[in-house]
């Protein structure tokens, strides 16, 4: 249940929520906090008789012990095992039996559980999320089962997948001090070495009401929903463990890092990674717009120039991984048949240098603004999307109303801002460059 699966679930499942016209309006919500520290956010939308129920825990891979990496992702799976009152393997079946869908994802910063159910089953969904928070079944059987699941996922998503180790190889070079250094899936060796007591301590520290946001959006009655929330969540005690919030900052590098990774691939690839400021930094929207300009669609700069016109790459992509403590602007190109990685790199750098020197045209800028507005609208075109956005805004910005300020932030970005962030963040000083090359023939035998 990874983030990409969650995104697909949201996109394919919910044709049933607010319309784009409504999504452009202010998202109204009610917010309150229980005595145990649980933050609750409620959004009412009676368009369709469904409701999205979600819990965002402020725990990700960066909160882990360096000797026990992979715990947050492991718990994403483990907390579907069941509870003291829900039988093993029955959690998913219960939601699906009432016509609902559910999923979860883990990132470097958060773990997010969500389900969408018919609104007449809201109480059921709330009960089940409270059970996950209070009475999760954490025992040797469930741990052994999920160890096997995670090992198989690692094989499929990282070890045996072409270019599957890009994030692993990138982050251990871009973050040499900060705990973003390791991937979300972590180390299977660490999971094998962990004891039941260690798992229990992690659960009692992080999966607690004072480290969570309960976000609900859809066909709800505010008073009844609050009554049920207080019924099922008030009894959950506040967490008493010490939450690890990394305070270390990744030092700014002044020298480019270059390396080669040999992989089971047919076509070479070049990866550029540039360190970014923290998620709350004012340059975030401009960097997002820059990435969209570079590779956001068939008419984007790098797609038109490097893929279509020059035919030096079969695919290019750029996206800022805007993490809470400072992420990575990742840019990659997969070479066309017979094209060397350094040729692709040169072609990409030429286009980046043009943006730095000349900025973007007014025509491209207006088209870019329309793309961004459409993206924001689509993100809030379902009750599931709204529930997630509200939870993220509260978790990362301390203000759920940040969802209503998002488009304003993009509208304040100017053409000169996009040129400026390209110069400031995409310069060669301190960037990481990886060449992914096919393994020699003898190594693949």
TORMI-269881 format. One record per residue (C-alpha): x, y, z. Coordinates in steps of 0.001 Angstrom, whole numbers, padded with zeros to 6 digits, always signed. Example, Ala and Ser with C-alpha at 12.3 -4.5 7.8 and 13.67 -1.06 7.14 Angstrom:
2
+012300-004500+007800;+013670-001060+007140;
END
This chain:
445
+000000+000000+000000;+002331+002636-001213;+001699+006223-002130;+001390+005519-005829;-001334+002959-005122;-003104+005470-002938;-003013+008043-005701;-004461+005558-008173;-007182+004638-005714;-008165+008269-005304;-008158+008919-009035;-010075+005854-010107;-012487+005492-007258;-014058+008862-006682;-016050+010244-009520;-018485+011202-006853;-017632+014319-005043;-017500+018032-005494;-017366+019458-008991;-014403+021513-010222;-016504+024661-009971;-017118+024032-006288;-013489+023068-005719;-012349+026544-006751;-014376+028035-003931;-013224+028157-000356;-013237+024763+001374;-015266+025286+004519;-014496+023131+007539;-014866+022829+011272;-011958+022002+013524;-011624+020986+017161;-009227+019108+019395;-009904+016397+021947;-008351+016486+025402;-005967+013689+024362;-004496+015918+021648;-006289+014483+018600;-006939+017196+016009;-010232+016755+014146;-011164+018473+010873;-014638+018112+009330;-015805+019201+005865;-019422+018801+004828;-020376+018050+001212;-023791+016526+000632;-023403+016209-003143;-023170+012417-002954;-023892+010020-000040;-020282+009076+000605;-017704+010115+003182;-013915+009993+003310;-012421+009149+006706;-008698+009562+007156;-006044+009629+009836;-002666+011215+009219;+000071+010297+011687;+003036+012628+011809;+005553+009822+011492;+007641+008745+008533;+011011+007223+007826;+012850+010318+009116;+011607+009596+012666;+013202+006163+012802;+016236+004930+014661;+019093+004619+012096;+019531+001056+013327;+015836+000264+012826;+014914+001772+009491;+011700+000772+007757;+009532+000854+010890;+007060+003495+009659;+006453+001700+006367;+006239-001612+008222;+003494-000233+010474;+001575+000980+007430;+001125-002721+006661;+000981-004033+010213;-001954-001855+011230;-004159-003658+008720;-003585-006954+010562;-006538-006387+012864;-007148-005285+016444;-008176-006751+019759;-011792-006539+018570;-011354-007026+014814;-010110-010417+013735;-006853-010962+011883;-007319-010248+008207;-010811-008847+008773;-010001-005135+008693;-010021-004747+004916;-012848-007234+004465;-015056-005265+006836;-014693-001994+004907;-015104-003688+001546;-018212-005557+002748;-020003-002249+003347;-019151-001001-000138;-016103+001011+000891;-012518+001262-000283;-009395+001781+001775;-005668+002219+001442;-002643+003811+003056;+000763+005232+002267;+003968+006120+004052;+006397+008891+003164;+009545+010298+004717;+007337+012540+006895;+003877+010995+007402;+001775+007837+007404;-001747+008212+006051;-004705+005819+006352;-007963+006472+004541;-011231+004884+003557;-014244+006025+001565;-017562+004530+002630;-021267+005136+002107;-022195+007923+004504;-024573+005690+006465;-021505+003688+007516;-019537+006643+008862;-019804+005380+012419;-018352+002025+011373;-015332+003679+009743;-014749+005859+012800;-014922+002866+015106;-012384+000992+012991;-009903+003874+012887;-010220+004264+016660;-009499+000559+017020;-006382+000941+014887;-005201+003749+017174;-006056+002083+020486;-006083-001688+020075;-003862-002634+017118;-002925-006310+017023;+000863-006328+017315;+002144-009841+017875;+004710-012277+016539;+002325-013742+013955;+001456-010399+012389;+005075-009245+012473;+006279-012401+010720;+003546-012082+008101;+004308-008446+007319;+008060-009026+007257;+007462-011376+004338;+005159-008854+002653;+007698-006032+002955;+010542-008205+001682;+008514-009102-001387;+007578-005465-001942;+011238-004465-001744;+012145-007058-004355;+009411-005925-006723;+009721-002173-006262;+013440-001741-005711;+015685-004743-006289;+014164-006277-009432;+012673-003188-011037;+014646-001336-013725;+015834+001997-012315;+014113+000972-009070;+016976+002113-006848;+017027+005724-008061;+015611+007173-004840;+017822+004964-002689;+020974+005902-004590;+020006+009571-004798;+019066+010254-001184;+022112+008613+000325;+024137+011190-001598;+021898+014256-001263;+021302+013712+002465;+024484+012542+004113;+023587+013903+007570;+019791+014128+007744;+017750+010896+008207;+016213+011335+004755;+019400+009435+003939;+017526+006111+003884;+014488+005144+001834;+010987+004762+003240;+011035+000990+002819;+014164+000849+004962;+016264-002200+005718;+014848-005721+005857;+017835-006655+008030;+016762-004049+010575;+013217-005409+010578;+014489-008950+011045;+016590-007874+014023;+013825-005899+015757;+012087-007350+018811;+008387-007331+019648;+009081-004814+022404;+010692-002443+019896;+007657-002625+017637;+005327-002025+020573;+007325+000998+021707;+007195+002516+018216;+003431+002037+018111;+002883+003560+021542;+005059+006553+020649;+003815+007521+017200;+000343+006063+016559;-001265+008132+019255;-003919+010867+019223;-001523+013714+019991;+000488+012787+016890;-002473+012514+014521;-005034+014449+012506;-008452+012889+011911;-009849+014425+008724;-013370+013677+007459;-015015+015020+004312;-018326+014222+002680;-022000+013714+003438;-021922+014277+007181;-023926+015955+009897;-021493+017989+011978;-023129+017402+015355;-023630+013662+014861;-020104+013200+013529;-018575+014999+016481;-020669+012894+018861;-019351+009670+017294;-015773+010961+017302;-015953+011743+020996;-017548+008351+021621;-014782+006353+019959;-011646+008491+020321;-011927+010244+023699;-010924+007132+025634;-007652+006749+023735;-004847+007892+026059;-002308+010494+025083;+001021+009088+023950;+003807+009152+026513;+006771+008165+024333;+009370+010681+023182;+008686+011602+019563;+011868+011977+017555;+011744+015169+015490;+015102+015480+013718;+016664+018904+014214;+019766+018293+012124;+020091+020318+008927;+021731+019019+005794;+024848+021130+005158;+024973+023038+001885;+027409+021409-000514;+029630+023348-002858;+030978+020507-004982;+029135+018358-007499;+028850+014644-006687;+029037+012230-009636;+028663+008480-009638;+027724+005507-011811;+025142+002845-010936;+025059-000349-012957;+021579-001829-013254;+019623-004497-015136;+018503-002016-017787;+018671-001678-021549;+018817+002100-021859;+021164+004411-019931;+019704+007161-017780;+020976+010340-016194;+019660+011608-012869;+020179+015119-011534;+019278+015858-007914;+019331+019300-006316;+018726+019861-002611;+015666+021939-001741;+014676+024068+001261;+012034+022857+003764;+008473+022310+002604;+007204+025558+004138;+009735+027693+002258;+008302+030515+000161;+010003+029235-003012;+008034+025977-003025;+005308+027150-005448;+007842+028591-007908;+009803+025328-007887;+006619+023367-008509;+005828+025616-011474;+009377+025245-012786;+009093+021450-012753;+005762+021631-014590;+007293+023941-017194;+010195+021550-017730;+008366+018216-018027;+004674+018706-017227;+003000+017348-020327;+003708+016762-023999;+004276+020451-024727;+006724+020978-021822;+010210+022291-022570;+012325+019168-022055;+009742+016901-023645;+009559+019049-026758;+013292+019633-027078;+015102+016575-025722;+012505+013876-026469;+010609+015072-029560;+012910+017379-031511;+016378+016070-030652;+015204+012508-029922;+018016+012032-027443;+015744+010646-024716;+012662+008455-024660;+011433+010021-021428;+012218+012941-019153;+010720+014009-015851;+011300+016675-013233;+009568+016917-009887;+010332+018554-006546;+010069+016154-003628;+009118+018881-001164;+009833+017207+002147;+009244+018740+005548;+012919+019288+006385;+014178+019910+002854;+013772+017557-000073;+015137+017102-003571;+014406+018487-007013;+014789+015306-009052;+015281+015426-012806;+015961+012419-014997;+016206+011438-018629;+016215+007934-020103;+018392+007795-023202;+017122+006835-026629;+018572+003733-028272;+022216+004291-029107;+022471+007575-027184;+025012+007907-024376;+024097+009189-020917;+026453+012165-021206;+024718+013210-024421;+021359+013247-022632;+022863+015189-019754;+024289+017810-022086;+020941+018207-023857;+019108+018661-020538;+021678+021105-019180;+021430+023215-022344;+017713+023712-021812;+018101+024424-018096;+020790+026995-018895;+018418+028719-021338;+015799+029034-018608;+018406+030471-016271;+019583+032968-018880;+016295+033942-020531;+013463+032871-018242;+010202+031818-019885;+007966+033612-022352;+004724+035311-021363;+002790+032842-023508;+004360+029859-021762;+003844+031516-018391;+000104+031967-018951;-000214+028358-020084;+001751+027263-017024;-000565+029186-014687;-003559+027452-016273;-001924+024039-015758;-001248+024768-012104;-004772+026046-011479;-006202+022927-013087;-003966+020772-010877;-005151+022501-007703;-008790+022211-008776;-008460+018515-009590;-006780+017833-006265;-009905+019060-004517;-012410+017504-006893;-013188+014603-004565;-013990+014273-000896;-010954+012011-000543;-008718+014695-002007;-010162+017345+000292;-009732+015170+003385;-006086+014560+002531;-005360+018214+001713;-006878+019384+004987;-004839+016849+006960;-001616+017780+005153;-002195+021493+005641;-002679+021015+009382;+000253+018620+009760;+002826+020535+007731;+001708+024148+008060;-000163+024067+011350;-003178+025592+009618;-005885+023619+007808;-006978+026817+006092;-003742+026706+004087;-005757+024688+001535;-007654+027883+000726;-004442+029857+000242;-002731+027409-002110;-003813+028982-005383;-002949+032442-004061;+000622+031260-003469;+000926+030144-007089;-000695+033338-008368;+001988+035371-006592;+004740+033606-008540;+006099+035753-011369;+008092+034893-014481;+011166+036321-012805;+010582+034084-009769;+010727+030994-011970;+013968+032183-013553;+015361+033042-010133;+014676+029637-008544;+016172+027914-011582;+019393+029877-011037;+019368+029457-007280;+018485+025782-006928;+019443+024097-010215;+023036+025214-010382;+025770+022610-010644;+027401+023458-007319;+026468+020692-004927;+024136+018772-007207;+024208+014989-007467;+024597+013420-010909;+024061+009693-011381;+024527+007730-014568;+022478+004534-014681;+024220+002183-017101;+023462-001395-018227;+025409-003988-016341;+028228-005586-018331;+027076-008758-020073;+029105-011072-017857;+027614-009483-014722;+024070-010244-015912;+024726-013928-016525;
END
